[in-house]
Amino acid sequence: MNPVRNSSHPKLHNPHPAFRSNGVETFTEKVRDIVREIPKGKSMTYKEVATKAGNPKAARGVGAIMRSNYNRDIPCHRVIRSDGTPGGYNRGGTLKKQAILEEEKAL
């Protein structure tokens, strides 16, 4: 028999899931905050975002975070590959990402 989970248990219901219990912001939240601040018409590489978030070797981690982002307030399309190509886009593919960036004059 499976135990019933108590939704009031602190590990199951955390009002601030982006923060560790010691109040330190997680890498994921740092990445989201950085990307949220990229202005229209600008872009950053996955590596630049990773470096600014405190881990220059985590460019692939930034990609994974952006791949799972569906929050419209976080413009994940403004994060591009180091070679200047758009990279993937979870809301319509690479061609859509490129079109959005061209429209914003970020490429």
C-alpha positions, 0 to 999 in steps of 0.5 A: 500500500502506498502511503498518502502524501501530506501536502503540508510536508515541507519537502512536498510544499515549498513556497519558495522552491527556487531557494535552498533552505539556507536562502541561497538562490539555485543555479536554475533561478539565477539563470532564469533571472539573467535571461529575464533581463535580456532586453529586446534586440539583444541576446546572450550565449548559453555560455555567457548566461552560465558564466554570469550565473556563476558556473562558466562550464554549465552552458549545457545546463543553461540549455536544459533549463531553457528547454524546459522553460514555458514561462512567457516572462522568460525570453528563452529565445534570446539565448543563442549558441556561441557560434551565433546560430539560434540553437533549439527552441521549445516553442516552435523550433529553430526556424521560429526562434531565428524569425523572432530574433530577426524581428527583434533585430537580435541576430 
